[in-house]
């Protein structure tokens, strides 16, 4: 049966093409949409006859006198999946409006099929999101979980590698359902990869099979380039290690860990490339906050000193290179380093103290985002 909201959409679309009064009636003969709003909700006997006869019904001026709720024109049955879904009618002289009838019916049926397809695709996308969420949250598989995977066409026997992409753009909507559908149509032909949205700013990809690292990196790069070129979105990607189907949750955790590093450079990072980051991820938030308090809290609001220290570290502790990047005299840089030592009690020239300062800066960068 045609739903009222779809009927309204059909009337709106058709009214741009045909400058005649139009109606859409459901299978009970009740008008559910019309260019004449006063007719909505009224009974149309001609539509009911059309449904019973499963054929086009011409409404003459004589019929207006005997049939309830009708006007001269033509009524046409609308079919969906070989069943009558409703009736669309054109009011006017039958001889003049009849040529539009078949065109109008075909267009109505196309709109219905298009809407149905869109709803089915969206339903599957949402069901897939919920399924993947369950998959990465638990290690035990119930019969219901396995059946749902089969229903959604997900092969639960394949090895998987999890990729998580984070969109840092500020565009409204960011990764919409349509964006995801475009991605899937472009990258999942003849593959068993699974794509789902993870909120408005993330996508999760369960890549099927164990592929070479170079190929996985190339695939991730194609995803980034596609979103950048088509939608202007900047994507950072974290990639977990290949895992058996039951160990997908572990690959997901690894991808999240890699993503935390990838977001700093807006790049592509593999979990197996992480070193220090593996340890830092395991440190509790409270411990990190306490560490910052004991080290660089006194210079936290001295933005010039924080930027200087970060630049000094990025330039591999080269005074000349850091001074060049900061556009300051090398003596000014020495003065700032001395000032950092006075405030923190840590000497940036000593390896032990520099390690502490480096960790403190990493933890300081995390705190505004988490708090």
C-alpha positions in Angstrom: 0.0 0.0 0.0 1.2 3.5 -0.8 2.0 5.4 2.4 0.6 8.9 2.8 4.1 10.5 3.0 5.1 8.8 -0.3 1.8 9.8 -1.8 2.5 13.5 -0.9 5.9 13.2 -2.5 4.4 11.7 -5.7 1.9 14.5 -5.9 4.6 17.1 -5.4 6.9 15.6 -8.0 4.1 15.1 -10.6 2.6 18.5 -10.1 5.7 20.0 -11.6 5.1 18.0 -14.8 1.3 18.0 -15.2 -0.8 21.1 -14.6 -3.9 19.2 -13.7 -5.6 18.2 -10.4 -4.1 15.0 -9.1 -5.1 12.5 -6.5 -3.6 9.4 -4.9 -5.9 6.9 -3.2 -5.1 3.9 -1.1 -6.5 0.4 -1.5 -9.6 1.3 0.4 -10.5 4.1 -2.0 -9.6 6.8 0.4 -7.7 9.8 -1.0 -4.4 10.2 0.9 -2.9 13.0 -1.2 -4.2 15.5 -3.6 -3.3 18.8 -5.2 -6.7 19.9 -3.7 -6.1 19.5 0.0 -9.8 19.6 0.8 -10.2 16.2 -0.9 -7.6 14.4 1.4 -9.4 11.9 3.6 -12.5 11.6 1.5 -13.8 8.5 -0.2 -13.3 8.1 -4.0 -15.6 5.4 -5.4 -14.0 5.5 -8.8 -10.6 4.5 -7.2 -12.2 1.6 -5.4 -13.7 0.3 -8.7 -10.4 0.7 -10.4 -8.8 -1.4 -7.7 -11.4 -4.1 -7.9 -11.2 -4.3 -11.7 -7.4 -4.0 -11.6 -7.7 -1.8 -14.7 -7.7 1.8 -15.8 -11.1 3.5 -15.1 -12.2 6.6 -17.1 -14.5 8.8 -15.1 -17.1 10.6 -17.2 -19.3 13.6 -16.3 -22.1 11.1 -16.1 -20.1 9.1 -13.5 -19.8 12.3 -11.4 -23.5 12.1 -10.8 -23.6 8.5 -9.7 -20.3 7.7 -8.1 -19.3 9.1 -4.7 -16.4 11.6 -4.4 -15.3 11.6 -8.1 -14.5 14.1 -10.7 -14.3 13.6 -14.5 -10.9 12.3 -15.5 -9.0 9.0 -15.4 -8.0 6.7 -12.6 -5.1 4.2 -13.0 -4.1 1.3 -10.7 -0.5 1.5 -9.4 1.3 -1.8 -9.0 4.2 -2.6 -6.6 5.7 -6.1 -6.7 2.8 -7.4 -8.8 0.3 -6.2 -6.2 -2.1 -3.1 -6.4 -0.7 -0.5 -4.0 -3.2 2.3 -4.8 -4.6 4.5 -7.5 -3.5 7.7 -9.0 -6.0 9.9 -10.7 -6.0 12.9 -13.1 -8.9 15.3 -13.1 -10.0 16.8 -16.4 -11.5 16.0 -19.7 -10.8 12.3 -20.2 -9.9 12.7 -23.8 -7.4 15.4 -23.0 -5.8 13.9 -19.8 -5.7 10.2 -20.9 -2.4 10.5 -22.8 -0.7 11.5 -19.6 -2.1 8.5 -17.7 0.4 5.7 -18.6 3.3 8.1 -18.2 2.0 9.2 -14.8 1.5 5.6 -13.7 5.0 4.5 -14.8 6.6 7.4 -13.0 4.7 6.7 -9.9 5.8 3.1 -9.9 9.4 4.1 -10.5 9.2 6.5 -7.5 7.7 3.8 -5.3 10.5 1.3 -6.3 13.2 4.0 -5.8 11.8 4.8 -2.3 11.6 1.1 -1.4 15.1 0.5 -2.5 16.4 3.5 -0.5 14.6 2.4 2.6 15.9 -1.2 2.2 19.5 0.1 1.8 19.2 2.4 4.8 17.6 -0.4 6.9 20.5 -2.8 6.0 23.1 -0.1 6.8 21.6 0.5 10.2 21.3 -3.2 10.9 24.9 -3.7 9.8 26.0 -0.9 12.2 24.3 -2.7 15.1 25.8 -6.0 14.1 29.3 -4.7 13.8 28.9 -2.9 17.1 28.0 -6.3 18.7 30.9 -8.0 16.9 33.6 -5.7 18.2 32.2 -5.7 21.7 32.0 -9.4 22.4 34.1 -12.5 21.9 31.4 -15.1 22.4 29.0 -15.8 19.5 25.4 -16.7 20.0 23.3 -18.6 17.5 21.3 -15.4 17.1 24.5 -13.4 16.3 25.5 -16.0 13.7 22.0 -16.0 12.1 22.0 -12.2 11.9 25.4 -12.3 10.1 24.0 -14.7 7.6 20.9 -12.6 7.1 23.1 -9.5 6.4 25.4 -11.4 4.1 28.5 -11.1 6.3 31.0 -14.0 6.0 31.9 -14.9 9.5 34.6 -17.3 8.4 37.0 -14.8 6.9 40.0 -13.2 8.6 39.4 -9.5 9.2 41.6 -6.4 9.5 39.9 -3.3 11.1 40.3 0.2 9.8 38.8 3.2 11.6 38.6 6.5 9.8 38.0 9.7 11.7 36.8 12.9 9.9 38.2 16.1 11.4 36.3 18.4 9.1 33.7 20.8 10.6 31.2 20.3 7.7 27.6 19.7 8.7 26.6 16.1 8.5 30.2 15.0 7.8 30.0 11.2 7.1 26.3 10.8 6.2 24.5 7.7 5.1 24.7 8.8 1.5 28.5 9.3 1.9 28.8 5.8 3.2 26.7 4.4 0.4 28.9 6.1 -2.2 31.9 4.6 -0.5 30.4 1.2 -0.5 29.4 1.4 -4.2 32.9 2.5 -5.1 35.0 0.1 -3.0 33.0 -3.0 -2.2 32.3 -4.5 -5.6 33.0 -8.2 -5.5 34.6 -8.0 -2.0 33.5 -9.2 1.4 34.6 -6.0 3.1 32.1 -4.5 5.6 31.6 -0.7 5.8 29.6 1.0 8.6 29.3 4.5 10.1 30.4 5.0 13.7 28.6 8.2 14.7 28.8 11.2 12.4 32.6 11.5 12.3 33.9 8.0 11.9 33.7 5.0 9.6 34.7 1.4 10.4 35.9 -1.0 7.8 36.2 -4.7 8.4 38.6 -5.6 5.5 38.3 -9.2 4.5 41.3 -11.4 4.2 45.0 -11.0 5.1 46.5 -8.6 2.6 50.0 -7.2 2.3 50.7 -4.1 4.3 51.5 -2.1 1.2 48.1 -3.1 -0.4 46.2 -2.2 2.8 48.0 1.2 3.0 47.1 1.8 -0.7 43.4 0.9 0.0 43.3 3.3 3.0 44.9 6.0 0.9 42.2 5.5 -1.8 39.5 5.9 0.9 41.1 9.2 2.1 41.5 10.6 -1.4 37.9 9.7 -2.4 36.4 11.5 0.6 38.7 14.5 0.2 38.1 14.9 -3.5 34.4 14.2 -3.5 33.3 15.7 -0.2 36.2 17.8 1.0 36.6 15.7 4.1 39.9 15.1 5.9 40.2 11.6 7.2 42.8 10.1 9.6 42.9 6.3 9.6 44.1 3.8 12.2 44.6 0.2 11.2 44.6 -2.8 13.5 46.3 -6.1 12.8 44.8 -9.0 10.9 42.7 -11.2 13.1 40.5 -14.3 13.0 36.8 -13.6 13.0 36.5 -14.2 16.8 39.4 -11.8 17.5 38.0 -8.9 15.5 37.5 -7.0 18.9 41.3 -7.0 19.4 41.9 -5.7 15.9 39.3 -3.0 16.6 41.1 -1.9 19.8 44.4 -1.8 17.9 42.8 0.4 15.2 41.5 2.8 17.9 45.0 3.0 19.4 46.6 3.6 16.0 43.9 6.2 15.2 44.9 8.3 18.3 48.3 8.7 16.7 47.0 9.1 13.2 44.8 12.1 14.2 47.8 14.1 15.3 49.2 14.0 11.7 45.9 13.4 9.8 47.7 10.4 8.3 47.4 6.6 8.1 48.9 4.7 11.0 49.3 0.9 11.5 49.1 -0.5 15.0 52.2 -2.6 14.5 54.2 0.5 13.8 53.4 1.9 17.2 56.1 1.8 19.9 55.9 4.3 22.7 52.2 4.9 22.0 51.5 1.3 23.1 52.6 2.1 26.6 51.0 5.6 26.8 47.6 4.2 25.8 47.6 2.0 28.9 48.3 4.8 31.4 45.2 6.0 33.2 43.9 9.5 32.7 44.3 10.4 36.4 48.0 9.3 36.3 48.6 11.5 33.2 47.0 14.5 34.9 49.1 14.0 38.0 52.3 13.7 35.9 51.6 17.0 34.1 51.0 18.7 37.5 54.3 17.4 38.8 56.3 18.5 35.7 55.1 21.3 33.4 51.9 22.7 35.0 53.8 25.8 36.1 54.5 26.7 32.4 51.2 25.4 31.0 49.9 28.9 30.2 53.3 30.2 29.0 52.3 29.4 25.4 55.6 30.7 24.0 57.6 28.4 26.2 55.4 25.3 25.3 55.7 26.0 21.6 59.5 26.5 21.9 59.9 23.2 23.7 57.7 21.4 21.2 59.7 22.8 18.3 63.0 22.0 20.0 61.9 18.3 20.3 60.6 18.2 16.7 64.0 19.5 15.5 65.8 16.7 17.3 67.0 19.0 20.0 69.0 21.1 17.5 69.4 24.6 18.8 70.2 26.0 15.4 67.3 24.3 13.6 64.8 25.2 16.3 65.9 28.8 16.3 65.5 28.9 12.5 62.0 27.5 12.7 60.9 29.8 15.5 62.6 32.8 13.7 64.5 33.8 16.8 68.1 34.4 17.7 69.8 31.3 19.1 70.6 33.3 22.3 66.8 33.9 22.7 66.3 30.1 22.4 69.0 29.5 25.1 67.2 32.1 27.4 63.8 30.3 26.9 65.4 26.9 27.7 66.8 28.4 30.9 63.4 29.8 31.7 61.8 26.3 31.2 64.4 24.8 33.6 63.6 27.5 36.2 59.8 26.9 36.1 59.9 23.1 36.0 63.2 22.1 37.6 63.9 20.0 34.5 66.9 20.7 32.1 65.9 20.2 28.4 69.6 19.6 27.7 69.7 16.4 29.8 68.3 13.2 28.2 66.5 12.1 31.4 64.8 15.4 32.0 64.0 15.8 28.3 62.2 12.4 28.3 60.1 13.6 31.2 59.3 16.9 29.4 58.4 15.1 26.2 56.0 12.8 28.0 54.5 15.7 29.9 53.8 17.6 26.6 52.1 14.5 25.1 49.8 14.2 28.2 49.2 17.9 28.1 47.9 17.7 24.5 45.4 15.0 25.5 43.9 16.7 28.5 41.8 19.5 26.8 40.2 16.8 24.5 39.4 14.5 27.4 38.3 17.0 30.0 
